[in-house]
Amino acid sequence: MGCGSGIVSIFAASIGAACTAVDINPMAIKSALESSALNGFEDKITAIESDLFENFMLNQKYDLIFFNPPYYKGTPKNNFERAFKGGEELEIINDFAVQSKKFLSPGGIIYLIISSDSDISYIKDMFTGQGYKLELSAEIKKFFETFYILKIVI
């Protein structure tokens, strides 16, 4: 979810996963499809232009969902800004927290990447408010920012 260039799907396909790359930005979908073809994974990666789960059928279930959300507050003015700005109250992340349960297989896992520049407690509360349990899976320090990968389960 929020596939951007499709790099996470490429990696997952390289270790045998069948993937669905999703983004609201049509240019991201184009990039993900081109990347999958260039890397020989076009048979393992499907790309869907969708606002979160809007274009999904309720019977579609996933074992793993990777979400690189727009974790800065603000209203995006164009597709480029949608990659960074998730609404005045981070509505995109909250909507994902609410909707994702319907699309996880039993025992399914969400991996969420967030930044030290975001309101981490606020984001965690969105998921715990939906009954999820969170644990820190990885912490990656870069210059002036730290990225956290959270493992989220029901």
C-alpha positions in Angstrom: 0.0 0.0 0.0 1.6 3.3 -1.1 3.9 1.3 -3.4 5.6 4.3 -5.0 8.3 2.9 -7.4 7.3 -0.7 -6.4 10.6 -1.5 -4.7 9.0 -3.4 -1.8 7.0 -5.5 -4.3 10.2 -6.2 -6.3 12.0 -7.4 -3.2 9.0 -9.6 -2.1 8.6 -11.1 -5.5 12.3 -11.9 -5.6 11.9 -14.2 -2.6 8.8 -15.8 -4.1 5.8 -13.7 -3.0 2.9 -12.9 -5.2 2.3 -9.1 -4.8 -0.3 -6.5 -5.2 1.2 -3.0 -5.5 -1.2 -0.3 -4.7 -1.1 3.5 -4.9 -3.4 6.4 -5.5 -0.9 8.0 -7.8 -1.2 6.7 -11.4 2.5 7.6 -12.0 3.5 5.3 -9.1 1.5 2.5 -10.6 3.2 3.0 -14.0 6.6 3.0 -12.2 5.7 -0.2 -10.3 4.7 -2.0 -13.5 7.8 -0.8 -15.4 10.0 -1.9 -12.5 8.4 -5.3 -12.2 8.8 -5.9 -16.0 12.5 -4.6 -15.9 13.2 -7.1 -13.1 11.3 -10.0 -14.6 8.5 -10.1 -12.1 5.5 -9.1 -14.2 4.0 -12.5 -13.5 4.3 -12.0 -9.7 3.2 -8.3 -9.3 -0.2 -6.8 -10.0 -0.5 -3.1 -9.7 -3.8 -1.3 -8.8 -4.5 2.4 -8.8 -6.7 2.8 -5.7 -7.4 5.1 -2.8 -6.4 2.6 -0.1 -8.8 -0.4 -0.4 -11.4 1.5 -2.6 -10.9 -0.7 -5.6 -10.7 -4.0 -3.8 -13.2 -6.8 -3.3 -14.0 -7.6 0.3 -13.1 -11.3 -0.3 -9.5 -10.3 -1.1 -7.3 -11.3 1.8 -3.6 -10.7 2.4 -1.0 -12.4 4.6 1.2 -9.3 4.7 0.5 -5.6 4.0 3.4 -3.2 3.8 2.3 0.4 4.1 4.5 3.4 3.6 2.0 6.1 4.4 2.1 9.8 4.0 3.0 10.7 7.6 3.2 14.5 7.5 0.1 16.5 8.4 -1.3 18.7 5.6 -3.7 18.6 2.7 -1.9 17.5 -0.5 -2.4 19.8 -3.5 -1.2 17.3 -6.1 -0.2 13.6 -6.6 3.4 14.3 -5.6 2.3 15.8 -2.2 0.1 12.8 -1.6 3.2 10.8 -1.0 4.0 13.0 2.0 0.9 14.7 3.3 -1.8 12.5 4.8 -4.5 15.1 5.6 -4.8 17.7 8.4 -5.2 14.9 11.0 -3.5 12.1 9.0 -6.8 10.8 7.9 -5.2 8.5 5.3 -3.4 6.5 8.1 -6.6 6.4 10.2 -8.7 5.3 7.2 -6.1 2.5 6.6 -6.2 1.5 10.3 -10.0 1.2 10.0 -10.2 -0.6 6.7 -7.2 -2.9 6.8 -8.8 -5.5 9.1 -11.2 -6.5 6.4 -8.4 -7.4 4.1 -6.0 -9.3 6.4 -5.9 -13.1 6.4 -6.3 -14.7 9.8 -2.9 -14.2 11.4 -2.0 -11.5 8.9 0.6 -8.8 9.6 0.9 -5.2 8.7 4.3 -3.5 8.5 4.1 0.2 8.8 7.0 2.6 8.3 6.8 6.0 10.0 9.3 8.8 10.7 10.5 10.5 13.8 9.3 13.6 12.1 5.7 12.4 12.4 3.4 12.3 15.5 4.3 8.7 16.4 2.0 8.4 19.5 -0.9 9.8 17.5 -0.4 7.2 14.7 0.0 4.3 17.2 -3.2 5.4 18.9 -5.0 5.1 15.5 -4.1 1.4 15.4 -4.6 0.5 19.0 -8.0 2.2 18.8 -8.9 -0.4 16.2 -7.8 -3.3 18.4 -4.3 -3.8 16.9 -1.2 -4.7 18.8 2.0 -2.9 17.8 5.7 -3.8 18.2 8.8 -2.2 16.9 10.3 -4.3 14.2 13.2 -2.1 13.1 14.7 1.3 13.7 16.8 2.9 11.0 18.7 6.1 11.8 19.4 8.5 8.9 21.1 11.9 9.3 18.3 14.0 11.0 15.5 11.5 10.9 14.8 8.0 12.3 12.5 5.6 10.5 10.5 3.0 12.5 9.0 -0.1 11.1 6.1 -1.3 13.2 4.7 -4.8 13.1 1.0 -4.6 13.6 -1.3 -7.6 14.3 -4.9 -8.0 15.5 
